[in-house]
Amino acid sequence: MNKEMKIYKVLNADDPKIEDNQIPRVYFNGKIFGKHYAIALSLFEGTLGDYYAEDNPKKSRLSDVDILYVFLQAVKGLKYLSSKNVVHNDIKPNNLFYRGREVFVGDFDQSSLNGEKSLGNTPLFASANYFANKTRHPRDDLESLVYTIWFLAGVPMEMIKDEKSPIPAFIRISEGRALFENLKKGKTNARQKIMKKCKYLKNKYVRGVFEDIWDSELLAPSDQTVPHYDGIIVIIIDAINSISKNKHAIQGDWFSDGCCAVLSFCS
C-alpha cells in the first residue's frame, strides 16, 4: 500500500480536479482506529472486467463503436501518467474502472517511477517487452491497453504450434507473447500478423485507429518509448467525427447519443 500511495502522491491524486485526467482521487490516507492503514479513493461502479464479464450475457463484449469512447478516456489517463514519469505496468480490464460513462485508470501497486524496472504484470495483457525481460516504458502501457480493448471487444488471441505436443496441435497465447515471438522473425512478419488481427474490428474507422497506432507508435523504432498521446487523441476524435456522420452507427452502452459529450470531454 505504501508503494501505491507513493505513486498517488506523484500523481497529485488528492487534487479535487484529478479525475479530469481519468485518475482516481485520494480522499484520505493514513491510519484508522490508530493502527489500520487505509486509502479512501473515488467510488466507482466497478471495472470493465466486471462490466464485460463472460457470465454477463447482456454485456458480453465491447462493441466497435464503444471502443473509441472507452479507448479515448483510457488514453487520456495514460497520457497523464506519462507526464509524471509513471509507468502503470499492469493495464488490464480489472484496472480500468467506470462510473456512469466515464473510465478511469487505477490500481498502481505494480507501477514504476522514473524508469525503475518492475517485474509486475498480468501476462495475458503484458507487452512484448515483458516477455523479452526488458525495462518497460509508457509505450508498453499503451500496448497493454490495446490488448485490453481487443480482449473486451472479443478479438481472438494468437494461435501458435504447440511444440511439446506429440501430435499436431495449436495453443492460444497472449498478444504480447505473440508479438515477442513474431518479432523474432522480423518486424515485417510481426506487422502482417498485427494488421490481420486488426481486421476483426469491423468498423473501418475503429480499425483505422488501431492500424495507425501500431504503425506510428507500437511498431516504431525501440528508442521511441513515449507515445505521442496528443496525436493519438486527434486520431481517435477524427474517427469519432467520421462515425458520427452516420447516425445509424452510433449505438452501444458508452457511445449512444452522438459525440457531443466525447468532444466536450476532450476539449
C-alpha positions in Angstrom: 0.0 0.0 0.0 2.9 2.4 0.7 4.2 1.9 -2.8 0.9 2.6 -4.3 0.4 5.7 -2.2 3.9 6.9 -3.3 2.5 6.8 -6.9 -0.7 8.6 -5.9 1.4 11.4 -4.4 3.4 11.8 -7.5 0.2 12.0 -9.5 -1.2 14.7 -7.1 -4.2 12.4 -6.6 -5.5 14.5 -3.7 -6.2 17.3 -6.2 -10.0 17.8 -6.4 -9.7 18.0 -10.2 -7.6 14.9 -10.7 -10.5 12.9 -12.1 -10.3 15.2 -15.1 -7.2 13.2 -16.0 -9.1 9.9 -15.6 -7.2 9.1 -12.4 -9.0 8.2 -9.1 -8.9 10.9 -6.4 -7.4 10.1 -3.0 -9.7 11.5 -0.2 -7.7 10.1 2.7 -4.7 8.0 3.5 -3.4 7.1 6.9 -4.2 5.1 10.0 -7.7 4.5 11.2 -8.5 3.4 14.7 -4.9 4.1 15.5 -3.4 1.1 13.8 -5.0 0.1 10.4 -3.6 1.9 7.4 -6.2 2.7 4.7 -6.6 4.7 1.5 -10.0 6.2 0.7 -10.4 6.6 -3.1 -13.1 7.7 -5.6 -16.1 5.4 -5.6 -16.7 3.6 -8.8 -19.4 1.2 -10.0 -16.9 -1.5 -10.9 -14.3 -2.4 -13.5 -14.5 -3.0 -17.2 -13.6 -6.6 -16.4 -16.8 -6.8 -14.3 -18.9 -4.9 -16.8 -18.0 -7.2 -19.7 -17.7 -10.4 -17.7 -18.2 -13.6 -19.7 -21.0 -14.6 -17.3 -23.0 -11.5 -18.2 -24.7 -12.3 -21.5 -26.1 -8.8 -21.9 -22.6 -7.2 -21.7 -20.5 -9.9 -23.4 -18.3 -7.7 -25.5 -17.3 -4.1 -26.2 -18.9 -3.0 -29.4 -16.9 -1.5 -32.3 -18.4 2.0 -31.7 -18.0 1.9 -27.9 -14.3 1.0 -28.3 -13.5 4.6 -29.3 -15.2 6.2 -26.3 -13.5 3.8 -23.8 -10.2 3.9 -25.5 -10.1 7.7 -25.7 -10.6 8.1 -21.9 -8.1 5.4 -21.0 -5.5 7.0 -23.4 -6.1 10.3 -21.6 -5.3 8.6 -18.3 -2.1 7.1 -19.8 -1.1 10.5 -21.1 -1.3 11.9 -17.6 0.7 9.0 -16.1 3.4 9.6 -18.7 3.6 13.3 -17.9 4.5 12.3 -14.3 7.1 9.7 -15.4 4.9 6.9 -14.1 4.5 3.5 -16.0 1.5 1.6 -14.8 2.9 -1.9 -15.8 -0.5 -3.7 -15.3 -3.1 -2.2 -17.6 -5.9 -4.7 -17.9 -9.8 -4.8 -17.8 -9.8 -5.1 -14.0 -7.7 -2.0 -13.6 -9.9 0.2 -15.7 -12.7 1.5 -13.5 -16.0 3.1 -14.6 -18.7 5.3 -13.2 -21.5 6.3 -15.4 -20.0 6.9 -18.8 -16.5 7.7 -17.5 -13.5 5.4 -17.4 -10.5 5.7 -15.0 -7.1 4.1 -14.8 -6.4 2.8 -11.3 -4.6 0.3 -9.1 -0.9 1.3 -9.1 0.7 -1.4 -6.9 2.8 -2.6 -9.9 3.7 0.8 -11.2 7.2 2.2 -11.6 8.6 5.7 -11.4 11.3 7.4 -13.4 12.5 4.4 -15.3 12.5 1.9 -12.4 12.3 -1.7 -13.5 9.2 -3.6 -12.4 8.6 -7.3 -12.8 4.9 -7.0 -12.2 2.2 -7.5 -14.8 -0.6 -9.8 -15.8 0.8 -11.9 -18.6 -2.4 -12.1 -20.5 -2.2 -8.3 -21.2 1.5 -7.7 -20.9 3.6 -6.1 -23.6 6.2 -7.8 -25.7 8.9 -6.2 -23.6 7.6 -8.1 -20.6 8.3 -11.4 -22.3 11.7 -10.1 -23.5 12.5 -9.2 -19.9 13.2 -5.6 -20.9 12.5 -2.4 -18.9 9.1 -1.2 -19.7 8.2 2.4 -20.7 5.0 4.4 -21.4 4.7 2.7 -24.8 4.3 -0.6 -23.0 1.2 0.7 -21.2 -0.3 1.7 -24.5 0.4 -1.7 -25.9 -1.3 -3.4 -22.9 -4.2 -1.0 -23.3 -4.7 -2.1 -27.0 -4.7 -5.7 -25.9 -7.2 -4.9 -23.1 -9.6 -3.3 -25.6 -9.2 -6.1 -28.1 -10.0 -8.6 -25.3 -13.1 -6.7 -24.3 -14.1 -6.5 -28.0 -13.8 -10.2 -28.5 -10.8 -10.2 -30.7 -9.4 -13.8 -30.6 -5.9 -14.4 -29.2 -3.0 -15.6 -31.3 -2.6 -19.3 -32.1 0.8 -21.0 -32.2 2.0 -24.5 -32.8 2.4 -26.5 -29.5 6.0 -27.8 -29.8 5.5 -30.0 -26.8 2.5 -31.9 -28.1 3.2 -35.4 -29.6 0.5 -34.7 -32.3 0.0 -31.5 -34.4 -1.7 -29.0 -32.1 -2.1 -25.3 -31.6 -2.4 -23.3 -28.4 -3.6 -19.8 -27.6 -1.1 -17.3 -26.3 -1.3 -13.7 -25.1 -0.9 -10.9 -27.7 2.3 -9.6 -26.1 3.8 -13.1 -26.2 2.7 -13.5 -29.8 4.3 -10.2 -30.8 7.5 -11.1 -28.9 7.7 -14.4 -30.9 6.7 -12.8 -34.2 9.3 -10.1 -33.9 12.0 -12.8 -33.8 11.0 -13.4 -37.5 11.3 -9.7 -38.3 9.2 -6.6 -38.0 7.5 -7.1 -41.4 6.2 -10.5 -40.2 5.1 -9.1 -36.9 3.2 -6.2 -38.7 1.4 -8.6 -41.0 0.1 -10.6 -38.1 -1.0 -7.4 -36.3 -2.8 -6.0 -39.3 -4.6 -9.3 -39.8 -5.7 -9.1 -36.2 -7.0 -5.5 -36.7 -9.4 -6.8 -39.3 -11.5 -8.4 -36.6 -12.6 -4.8 -35.9 -15.4 -4.5 -38.4 -15.9 -0.7 -38.3 -13.4 0.8 -40.8 -12.9 3.9 -38.7 -12.2 1.9 -35.5 -9.9 -0.4 -37.4 -8.1 2.6 -38.8 -7.4 4.0 -35.4 -5.6 0.8 -34.3 -3.7 0.4 -37.6 -2.4 3.9 -37.3 -1.3 3.4 -33.7 0.5 0.2 -34.5 2.4 1.8 -37.4 3.1 5.2 -35.8 3.7 4.1 -32.2 3.8 0.5 -31.2 5.9 -0.8 -34.1 8.1 2.4 -34.2 11.8 2.2 -33.5 12.5 1.0 -30.0 14.0 4.3 -28.8 10.6 5.9 -29.2 9.5 4.9 -25.7 6.9 7.6 -25.1 3.8 7.7 -27.3 2.6 10.9 -29.0 -0.6 11.0 -27.0 -1.8 14.3 -28.4 -1.6 12.8 -31.9 -3.3 9.6 -30.8 -6.2 11.6 -29.2 -6.6 13.6 -32.5 -6.8 10.3 -34.5 -9.5 8.9 -32.1 -11.5 12.1 -32.3 -11.3 12.2 -36.1 -12.6 8.7 -36.2 -15.5 9.6 -33.8 -16.4 12.5 -36.0 -16.4 10.2 -39.1 -18.7 7.7 -37.3 -21.0 10.5 -36.1 -21.9 11.4 -39.6 -23.7 8.1 -39.8 -26.4 8.3 -37.1 -27.3 4.6 -37.5 -23.8 3.6 -36.4 -24.0 5.3 -33.0 -25.2 2.5 -30.8 -23.8 1.0 -27.7 -23.5 1.2 -23.9 -21.0 4.1 -23.8 -21.3 5.9 -27.1 -25.0 6.1 -27.8 -26.2 9.7 -28.1 -23.9 11.3 -30.6 -20.4 12.6 -29.8 -21.0 15.9 -28.2 -20.1 14.6 -24.8 -17.0 13.0 -26.1 -15.8 16.1 -27.9 -16.5 18.2 -24.9 -14.7 15.8 -22.7 -11.5 16.1 -24.9 -11.5 19.9 -25.3 
